[in-house]
Amino acid sequence: MDLNIIWFVLITVLFTGFLFLEGFDYGVGILHLFVAKEDWERRAVMNSIGPVWDGNEVWMITAGGAMFAAFPHWYATLFSGFYLALFLMLAALIFRGVSFEFRSKSENPQWRKIWDISFFAGSLIPALLWGVAFANIVRGLAIDAKMNYIGTFWDLLNPYGLVGGLATLTLFTLHGATYLALKTEGVIRDRARAIGQKVFFASLVFALAFVAYSAVETDMFKGTMLAGIVAVLAGLAIVLVFVMMKSGKDGMAFLMSSLAVVFVTLSLFMTLFPRVMVSSLDAKYSLTIYNASSSPYTLKVMFIVALIFTPLVLLYQGWTFYIFRKRITQDTHMEY
Protein backbone atom coordinates (compact mmCIF):
# COMPACT_ATOMS: atom_id res chain seq x y z
CA MET A 1 0.00 0.00 0.00
CA ASP A 2 1.59 3.29 -1.10
CA LEU A 3 1.21 6.71 0.50
CA ASN A 4 -1.39 7.83 -2.06
CA ILE A 5 -3.70 5.01 -0.99
CA ILE A 6 -2.94 5.62 2.69
CA TRP A 7 -3.90 9.27 2.39
CA PHE A 8 -7.08 8.41 0.52
CA VAL A 9 -7.97 6.07 3.38
CA LEU A 10 -7.14 8.74 5.98
CA ILE A 11 -9.32 11.33 4.24
CA THR A 12 -12.09 8.73 4.04
CA VAL A 13 -11.77 8.20 7.80
CA LEU A 14 -11.85 11.95 8.44
CA PHE A 15 -15.01 12.47 6.37
CA THR A 16 -16.61 9.40 7.92
CA GLY A 17 -15.86 10.69 11.42
CA PHE A 18 -17.13 14.13 10.48
CA LEU A 19 -20.43 12.93 9.05
CA PHE A 20 -20.97 10.54 11.96
CA LEU A 21 -20.36 13.28 14.56
CA GLU A 22 -21.78 16.28 12.76
CA GLY A 23 -24.63 14.16 11.42
CA PHE A 24 -26.35 13.94 14.78
CA ASP A 25 -25.61 17.65 15.36
CA TYR A 26 -27.49 18.45 12.14
CA GLY A 27 -30.28 16.11 13.16
CA VAL A 28 -30.64 17.77 16.56
CA GLY A 29 -30.86 21.18 14.90
CA ILE A 30 -33.46 19.99 12.40
CA LEU A 31 -35.59 18.44 15.15
CA HIS A 32 -35.11 21.38 17.50
CA LEU A 33 -38.40 23.07 16.62
CA PHE A 34 -40.38 19.82 16.77
CA VAL A 35 -39.21 17.97 19.89
CA ALA A 36 -39.05 21.11 22.07
CA LYS A 37 -42.06 23.31 22.84
CA GLU A 38 -41.19 25.19 26.03
CA ASP A 39 -38.24 27.58 26.24
CA TRP A 40 -36.34 25.36 28.68
CA GLU A 41 -36.86 22.40 26.37
CA ARG A 42 -35.27 24.23 23.45
CA ARG A 43 -32.33 25.23 25.63
CA ALA A 44 -32.02 21.60 26.71
CA VAL A 45 -31.95 20.42 23.10
CA MET A 46 -29.19 22.90 22.26
CA ASN A 47 -27.31 21.90 25.41
CA SER A 48 -27.34 18.26 24.32
CA ILE A 49 -24.72 19.14 21.67
CA GLY A 50 -23.49 22.42 23.17
CA PRO A 51 -20.17 21.08 24.53
CA VAL A 52 -19.29 19.02 21.42
CA TRP A 53 -20.68 20.60 18.25
CA ASP A 54 -17.71 22.86 17.53
CA GLY A 55 -15.27 20.00 18.10
CA ASN A 56 -17.29 17.87 15.69
CA GLU A 57 -16.98 20.52 12.99
CA VAL A 58 -13.19 20.50 13.35
CA TRP A 59 -13.25 17.14 11.57
CA MET A 60 -14.49 18.93 8.43
CA ILE A 61 -11.70 21.49 8.66
CA THR A 62 -9.15 18.73 9.18
CA ALA A 63 -10.50 16.75 6.23
CA GLY A 64 -10.35 19.85 4.03
CA GLY A 65 -6.81 20.60 5.18
CA ALA A 66 -5.69 17.02 4.54
CA MET A 67 -7.27 17.14 1.10
CA PHE A 68 -5.51 20.44 0.33
CA ALA A 69 -2.10 19.10 1.37
CA ALA A 70 -2.33 15.53 0.04
CA PHE A 71 -4.44 16.04 -3.11
CA PRO A 72 -4.26 19.75 -4.05
CA HIS A 73 -5.83 19.25 -7.48
CA TRP A 74 -8.81 17.51 -5.87
CA TYR A 75 -9.17 20.39 -3.44
CA ALA A 76 -8.91 23.04 -6.20
CA THR A 77 -11.41 21.36 -8.54
CA LEU A 78 -13.86 20.55 -5.77
CA PHE A 79 -13.89 23.97 -4.14
CA SER A 80 -14.05 25.86 -7.43
CA GLY A 81 -16.81 23.64 -8.83
CA PHE A 82 -18.86 23.69 -5.65
CA TYR A 83 -18.13 27.32 -4.82
CA LEU A 84 -21.70 28.57 -4.53
CA ALA A 85 -22.92 25.43 -2.75
CA LEU A 86 -20.06 25.67 -0.26
CA PHE A 87 -20.76 29.37 0.25
CA LEU A 88 -24.40 28.59 1.10
CA MET A 89 -23.26 25.84 3.46
CA LEU A 90 -20.76 28.15 5.16
CA ALA A 91 -23.37 30.89 5.59
CA ALA A 92 -25.76 28.36 7.14
CA LEU A 93 -23.06 27.08 9.51
CA ILE A 94 -22.20 30.63 10.57
CA PHE A 95 -25.81 31.41 11.52
CA ARG A 96 -26.02 28.03 13.25
CA GLY A 97 -22.91 28.70 15.30
CA VAL A 98 -23.99 32.22 16.19
CA SER A 99 -27.37 30.93 17.38
CA PHE A 100 -25.64 29.05 20.20
CA GLU A 101 -24.06 32.25 21.47
CA PHE A 102 -26.81 34.80 20.80
CA ARG A 103 -30.02 32.97 21.71
CA SER A 104 -29.85 33.69 25.44
CA LYS A 105 -28.59 37.26 25.12
CA SER A 106 -32.15 38.52 25.43
CA GLU A 107 -35.35 37.32 27.11
CA ASN A 108 -37.40 38.66 24.20
CA PRO A 109 -39.39 35.70 22.74
CA GLN A 110 -39.09 37.14 19.23
CA TRP A 111 -35.32 37.36 19.57
CA ARG A 112 -35.11 33.74 20.66
CA LYS A 113 -37.44 32.66 17.87
CA ILE A 114 -35.09 34.18 15.28
CA TRP A 115 -32.14 32.19 16.61
CA ASP A 116 -34.22 29.02 16.96
CA ILE A 117 -35.06 29.29 13.26
CA SER A 118 -31.40 30.03 12.47
CA PHE A 119 -30.39 26.89 14.37
CA PHE A 120 -32.94 24.87 12.38
CA ALA A 121 -32.07 26.29 8.94
CA GLY A 122 -28.35 26.24 9.65
CA SER A 123 -28.62 22.51 10.30
CA LEU A 124 -31.02 21.60 7.49
CA ILE A 125 -29.12 23.27 4.63
CA PRO A 126 -25.76 21.51 5.19
CA ALA A 127 -27.51 18.18 5.83
CA LEU A 128 -29.09 18.48 2.37
CA LEU A 129 -26.07 19.89 0.52
CA TRP A 130 -23.61 17.25 1.72
CA GLY A 131 -25.73 14.59 0.05
CA VAL A 132 -26.03 16.62 -3.15
CA ALA A 133 -22.26 17.13 -3.21
CA PHE A 134 -21.25 13.51 -2.62
CA ALA A 135 -23.85 12.21 -5.07
CA ASN A 136 -22.49 14.45 -7.83
CA ILE A 137 -18.89 13.52 -7.05
CA VAL A 138 -19.53 9.79 -7.52
CA ARG A 139 -21.91 10.29 -10.47
CA GLY A 140 -19.53 12.53 -12.37
CA LEU A 141 -19.06 16.24 -13.06
CA ALA A 142 -18.16 18.24 -16.16
CA ILE A 143 -14.39 18.20 -15.55
CA ASP A 144 -12.17 18.97 -18.54
CA ALA A 145 -8.63 17.90 -19.42
CA LYS A 146 -7.19 20.72 -17.28
CA MET A 147 -9.01 19.47 -14.17
CA ASN A 148 -11.43 22.42 -14.28
CA TYR A 149 -15.15 22.12 -13.56
CA ILE A 150 -16.92 23.75 -16.49
CA GLY A 151 -20.51 23.25 -15.33
CA THR A 152 -22.73 25.50 -13.23
CA PHE A 153 -24.30 25.39 -9.77
CA TRP A 154 -27.64 24.40 -11.32
CA ASP A 155 -26.05 21.34 -12.94
CA LEU A 156 -25.51 19.99 -9.43
CA LEU A 157 -29.26 20.01 -8.76
CA ASN A 158 -29.93 17.01 -10.99
CA PRO A 159 -32.39 14.27 -9.92
CA TYR A 160 -29.65 11.94 -8.65
CA GLY A 161 -28.01 14.73 -6.65
CA LEU A 162 -31.34 15.75 -5.09
CA VAL A 163 -32.15 12.15 -4.13
CA GLY A 164 -28.72 11.98 -2.50
CA GLY A 165 -29.45 15.21 -0.65
CA LEU A 166 -32.79 13.95 0.64
CA ALA A 167 -31.15 10.67 1.67
CA THR A 168 -28.57 12.42 3.86
CA LEU A 169 -31.15 14.91 5.15
CA THR A 170 -33.49 12.19 6.40
CA LEU A 171 -30.64 9.98 7.62
CA PHE A 172 -29.09 12.79 9.68
CA THR A 173 -32.52 13.66 11.07
CA LEU A 174 -32.97 10.04 12.16
CA HIS A 175 -29.44 10.08 13.60
CA GLY A 176 -30.31 13.23 15.57
CA ALA A 177 -33.49 11.61 16.91
CA THR A 178 -31.56 8.63 18.26
CA TYR A 179 -29.01 10.97 19.83
CA LEU A 180 -31.71 13.07 21.53
CA ALA A 181 -33.43 9.94 22.83
CA LEU A 182 -30.08 8.89 24.30
CA LYS A 183 -29.13 12.29 25.75
CA THR A 184 -32.42 13.59 27.18
CA GLU A 185 -35.16 12.50 29.53
CA GLY A 186 -38.90 12.92 29.90
CA VAL A 187 -40.99 14.62 27.28
CA ILE A 188 -38.10 15.48 24.95
CA ARG A 189 -36.96 11.87 24.83
CA ASP A 190 -40.52 10.67 24.22
CA ARG A 191 -40.98 13.11 21.34
CA ALA A 192 -37.59 12.21 19.87
CA ARG A 193 -38.51 8.53 19.89
CA ALA A 194 -41.91 9.21 18.31
CA ILE A 195 -40.56 11.52 15.60
CA GLY A 196 -37.62 9.18 14.96
CA GLN A 197 -39.98 6.31 14.22
CA LYS A 198 -41.79 8.50 11.68
CA VAL A 199 -38.57 9.81 10.10
CA PHE A 200 -37.39 6.20 9.76
CA PHE A 201 -39.82 5.53 6.90
CA ALA A 202 -38.67 8.57 4.91
CA SER A 203 -35.03 7.71 5.59
CA LEU A 204 -35.47 4.12 4.44
CA VAL A 205 -37.34 5.15 1.27
CA PHE A 206 -34.70 7.69 0.22
CA ALA A 207 -31.85 5.36 1.17
CA LEU A 208 -33.27 2.58 -1.00
CA ALA A 209 -34.00 5.04 -3.80
CA PHE A 210 -30.44 6.35 -3.65
CA VAL A 211 -28.93 2.86 -3.74
CA ALA A 212 -31.17 1.85 -6.66
CA TYR A 213 -30.40 5.09 -8.50
CA SER A 214 -26.68 4.57 -7.84
CA ALA A 215 -26.86 1.22 -9.62
CA VAL A 216 -27.93 3.12 -12.74
CA GLU A 217 -25.95 6.37 -12.46
CA THR A 218 -22.65 5.10 -10.99
CA ASP A 219 -20.45 1.99 -10.96
CA MET A 220 -21.26 1.21 -7.32
CA PHE A 221 -22.42 -2.32 -8.16
CA LYS A 222 -19.77 -3.00 -10.79
CA GLY A 223 -16.36 -4.58 -10.30
CA THR A 224 -16.02 -6.07 -6.81
CA MET A 225 -19.49 -4.82 -5.78
CA LEU A 226 -18.03 -4.21 -2.30
CA ALA A 227 -19.36 -0.64 -2.26
CA GLY A 228 -22.84 -1.92 -3.12
CA ILE A 229 -22.72 -4.48 -0.32
CA VAL A 230 -21.73 -1.80 2.18
CA ALA A 231 -24.59 0.40 0.91
CA VAL A 232 -27.03 -2.47 1.51
CA LEU A 233 -25.64 -2.84 5.05
CA ALA A 234 -26.46 0.83 5.58
CA GLY A 235 -30.08 0.10 4.69
CA LEU A 236 -30.13 -2.82 7.10
CA ALA A 237 -28.75 -0.60 9.87
CA ILE A 238 -31.56 1.91 9.24
CA VAL A 239 -34.13 -0.86 9.66
CA LEU A 240 -32.50 -1.87 12.95
CA VAL A 241 -32.75 1.73 14.17
CA PHE A 242 -36.53 1.43 14.01
CA VAL A 243 -36.48 -1.93 15.77
CA MET A 244 -34.32 -0.60 18.60
CA MET A 245 -36.34 2.59 19.01
CA LYS A 246 -39.57 0.59 19.23
CA SER A 247 -37.93 -1.53 21.93
CA GLY A 248 -36.79 1.55 23.87
CA LYS A 249 -33.11 0.62 23.46
CA ASP A 250 -31.76 4.14 22.94
CA GLY A 251 -28.08 3.18 23.02
CA MET A 252 -28.48 0.47 20.39
CA ALA A 253 -30.66 2.74 18.24
CA PHE A 254 -27.92 5.37 18.25
CA LEU A 255 -25.31 2.72 17.43
CA MET A 256 -27.36 1.55 14.44
CA SER A 257 -27.90 5.08 13.11
CA SER A 258 -24.17 5.69 13.55
CA LEU A 259 -23.38 2.55 11.55
CA ALA A 260 -25.82 3.65 8.84
CA VAL A 261 -23.98 6.98 8.44
CA VAL A 262 -20.60 5.23 8.46
CA PHE A 263 -21.67 2.62 5.89
CA VAL A 264 -23.16 5.23 3.55
CA THR A 265 -19.97 7.30 3.65
CA LEU A 266 -17.72 4.28 3.13
CA SER A 267 -19.80 3.07 0.19
CA LEU A 268 -19.40 6.43 -1.55
CA PHE A 269 -15.63 6.51 -1.11
CA MET A 270 -15.35 2.85 -2.17
CA THR A 271 -17.27 3.73 -5.33
CA LEU A 272 -14.79 6.52 -6.05
CA PHE A 273 -11.52 4.67 -5.46
CA PRO A 274 -8.96 5.09 -6.98
CA ARG A 275 -10.59 8.22 -8.34
CA VAL A 276 -11.31 11.26 -6.19
CA MET A 277 -13.56 13.05 -8.69
CA VAL A 278 -15.25 11.49 -11.69
CA SER A 279 -15.39 13.34 -15.01
CA SER A 280 -18.63 12.97 -16.93
CA LEU A 281 -16.97 14.30 -20.10
CA ASP A 282 -14.31 11.63 -20.44
CA ALA A 283 -13.10 8.95 -18.02
CA LYS A 284 -9.48 9.90 -18.69
CA TYR A 285 -10.18 13.40 -17.31
CA SER A 286 -11.15 11.98 -13.91
CA LEU A 287 -8.99 12.97 -10.95
CA THR A 288 -7.30 10.05 -9.23
CA ILE A 289 -5.19 9.55 -6.11
CA TYR A 290 -2.15 9.75 -8.41
CA ASN A 291 -2.74 12.58 -10.87
CA ALA A 292 -4.25 14.84 -8.16
CA SER A 293 -1.70 14.19 -5.41
CA SER A 294 1.18 16.12 -3.88
CA SER A 295 4.79 14.94 -4.10
CA PRO A 296 5.82 11.72 -2.34
CA TYR A 297 7.96 13.75 0.10
CA THR A 298 4.95 15.89 1.12
CA LEU A 299 2.81 12.81 1.66
CA LYS A 300 5.56 11.21 3.76
CA VAL A 301 6.08 14.23 6.03
CA MET A 302 2.33 14.68 6.51
CA PHE A 303 1.94 11.00 7.35
CA ILE A 304 4.51 11.28 10.15
CA VAL A 305 2.73 14.35 11.55
CA ALA A 306 -0.63 12.58 11.36
CA LEU A 307 0.75 9.56 13.24
CA ILE A 308 1.83 11.83 16.09
CA PHE A 309 -1.14 14.14 16.48
CA THR A 310 -4.17 12.11 15.39
CA PRO A 311 -4.19 9.85 18.49
CA LEU A 312 -3.93 12.94 20.73
CA VAL A 313 -6.92 14.57 19.06
CA LEU A 314 -8.97 11.38 19.32
CA LEU A 315 -8.12 11.03 23.01
CA TYR A 316 -9.12 14.62 23.69
CA GLN A 317 -12.43 14.33 21.88
CA GLY A 318 -13.17 11.01 23.56
CA TRP A 319 -12.47 12.63 26.92
CA THR A 320 -14.89 15.47 26.05
CA PHE A 321 -17.72 13.06 25.29
CA TYR A 322 -16.98 11.17 28.49
CA ILE A 323 -17.11 14.32 30.64
CA PHE A 324 -20.46 15.39 29.13
CA ARG A 325 -21.96 11.89 28.95
CA LYS A 326 -24.91 12.47 31.30
CA ARG A 327 -28.46 13.02 30.09
CA ILE A 328 -29.82 16.56 29.85
CA THR A 329 -32.74 17.32 32.18
CA GLN A 330 -34.74 20.39 33.16
CA ASP A 331 -32.44 20.85 36.14
CA THR A 332 -29.28 20.79 34.01
CA HIS A 333 -27.49 24.13 33.96
CA MET A 334 -28.51 25.98 30.80
CA GLU A 335 -26.15 28.23 28.86
CA TYR A 336 -27.66 28.47 25.37
N, C-alpha and C positions, 0 to 999 in steps of 0.2 A: 504493500500500500504506500503510494507516494504522498508527498506533502499536499499536492493539489486535492487528492481525495480526502485526506485528513481534514483539510480546511473546509471542504464542502460538508463533511460530516459535522464539524464543529458549528458551522453556521446553521445547519439543520437543527442541531441540539439547541442553539440559542433561540431560533424562531419557535421551536416546539415549546421550550420553557416559557417564552414570552406569551404565546397564545394560550397556554395552559393557565398561567398566572393572571395575565391581563384579561383573559376570557371571562373569568368569573367576576372581575371588576366591572367589565362592560355589562355583564348580565345583571349585576346588582344595580347599576345605574339605570338600566332599561326598566327594571322592575320597581324602582324606587317610588314611582308615583302610584303604583298599583297595590303593593303589599303594605304600604304605610299610609295611614289616614290622618292620625294625630301628629302634631308637631314633634313630640318626643319620639314617635315612631320613625319619622323621617330622619331625625338626628341619629337614632339607633342604627338605621340602615346604613347611613354614611359612615358611622363609627365602625361598622363591621369590617370595612376595608380601609378606614382612615389611617391606621399605622403602617399599611403595607402597599397601598396602591402606587405610590411614587417609586418605591423600590422595584415593583413589578414592571413599571415602564422603563426602568434602566436596562432591562433585557433587550428592549427594542433598540435603544441607543447603542448598546454593545454589539448587537447583531449588525446594525448599520455600519458601525465602525470597523468591525471585522470584515464585512463585505467590501468596504472602501479600501482597506489595506491589502486584503488577500486577492480580491477580484475587482480591481478598479474599473475595468470596462463594464462589468455587470452593474456596478454601482452607478456609473455615468449614464448608461442606457436606461436603467430602471428609473432613476430619479428625474431624468429629462423627459422620458415618455409618460411618466405618471405625475408630472409636475402639478397639474391642477388638482388631481385627486389627492395627492399628498398635502397640498396646501389646505384643502377642505378638511382633511383629517387633522392636520396640525391646529387649525383654527378651532375645531371641535374639542380637541384635547386641551387647548389653552382655557377655553370657557369651562370645561369640566374641572380642571385643576383649580381654577380661580373660585369655583363654586364651593369647594371645601373650605377655603379661607374666608370668603365674603359672606356666606349664608348667615352666620350668627353675629354679624357686625351690627345688625339692627333687629329690633323686635317687630318691625312693621311686617304684617303678613304678606303684603304685596311684594316687598323686597325679597322675602324668603321664597315666595312663589317663583320669582324670576330666576333665582339660583337653583331652585328645584328643577325647573324646566331646562336650565343650562346643563345640569348634571345628567338629566335624561337624554337630551339631544347630543351632548358631548360623548355619551356612551354609545348611543344607537348608530351614529354616523360612522365611527371607525369600525364597529362590529360588522356593518354592511360592506364598507369599502375594502376591508381586508379580504373578504371572500371574492369580491369583484377582481381585485388585483391578482390574487393567486390563481384564480380561474383563467384569467387572460394570459398569465405567464406560462401555464402548462398547455393552454390551447394554441398559443402562438400569436405574435404581434408583428406588425409591419416593420421589420428591422431590415435595413439594407446592408450592402456589402461593407459599409464603413461603420457598422454597429450603431447606426442612428435609427431611432424610432421615427418613422415618417407619417404615422397616423395622427389622429386627433383624440381629444378626451372623449368625444361621443362614440368613437369606435370601441371604446372599452365597455360601453353600456349595451353590449350585445346580449342575446338571450342566455347564452351559456354563462357569461359573466354575471348576469343578474341572478340566475339560479344559484350560482356559487355564493353571491352576496347574501341571498336569503337563507342559504344553508348555514353559513357562519353566524348570521344574525340570530336565527332560532336556536342554534346549538349553544351559542354563548349565553342566550337568555335562559336556556335550560340549565346550563352550568352555573349561572348566577343563582337560580332558584335552589339548586342543591346546596350551594354554599350558604345561602341565607338560612335554609332549614337547619344546617349544621351549626351556624354561628349565633342564632337567635333563639329566643324562647317565646312561649305564649302565642299571642295573636299573630305576630309577624311570621313566626315559624309555620303556623297553621295556614296562613295565606300563601306563603312561599310553596308549601307542599301542594296546595290546591292548584295554584297557578302553574306550577311545574308540571303537574300531571296533564294539564291542558296544553301547555307549550310542547310537551313531548310529541303529540300527534303531528303538529306542524313541523317540528324538527325532524321527525322520522320521514315524513313525506318529502321534504326538501333534500334530506340526505340521500334518500333512495333515488330521487329525480336527478340529483347531481352525479351520483355514481353511474346511473344509466346513461345520462347525457355524456359523461366522460368517456364511456365506451365508444361513443360515436365521434366525439370531437377531439379526443386525445388518444395516445397509445398506452393508456393506463393498463389495459387488459391484453396488451401484446407483449411479445418477448417472454420474460419469465413469469409474468402475471402477478409477481409478488406485490406490486403496488395495489392491484385490484383486490387481492386477498386481504391486505391490510385495510383497505377501504370498506370491505364487507365486515371486517371485525369492528370497525367504527360503528356501523349500523347495529350490530349485535350489542355493543356497549350501550347504545342509546336505548334499545329495548330494555336492557337490564336496569337502566336508570328508573324507568317507570315501575318495574317490578319492585325495586328496593324502596322507592318512595311510597308505593302502596303499602308496603310492609312496615313503614316507619323507620327503616334503617338508613338514617341520614348520612352516616359515615360511608356506607357502601354505595349509596346513591351518588355522593360526591366523587368517590373513587371511580365509578363507572362513567360519569360525565367527564372526568379528567382523562380517562383512557380514550373516550370518544374524540376529544380534542386532539390528543396526542396521535392517535391513529390517523385521523384526517390529515394532520400536518405531515406526518411521515409518508403517507401515500402520495401526497402532492410532490414532495421532494424526491421520492423514489421514481415517480413518473418522469421528472426532469432529468435525473442523472443519466449520463455525465454532462448534460447541458445545464445551463443556469437560466437561459432565456431562449425560447423557441421562436424562430423566424417563420412567419406564415408566407413569406415571399419565396424563400428558397431554403431548404434544409441546411445547405452549406453556409448560410449567413447566421445560423444559430450561434449563440455564445455558449462556450463550453468551459469546463474547469481548467482547460489548457490555454485556449486562445484569449480568455478574459482575465488571466491570472497575473499576479505580480511575479517578480523574479524569484528563483529558488532561494536566494539568500534572504530576501524579505520574509518569505514564508517560514524559513527556518528560525529566524530571530523571533518572529511573532509567536511561533509555536512554543519556544522556550519560555517566553513571557506568559503565555496562556497557561502553561503547566504550573507556573509559580502562583499566579494570582487567582485563577479560576476556583481552586479549592477554598481559598480564603473568602471569596465572595459568597460561595455556596454555604459555607459555615455561618457567615454573618446573617444571610437571609434566613437560613434555617433557625438560627437563634431568635431572630425577630418573630417568626411565626410561633415559636415555642413560647416566648414571653407573652404574646397576645392571643393565646390559644383559647381562652375562656369565652363562653357565650356572652353575647350582649343582652342586657336586660334593661328595664326601665330605671333601675337604680345605678346602672353603670354611668360613670362620669362622662358627660357629653361635652365635646369641644366644637363640633361642626354644626 
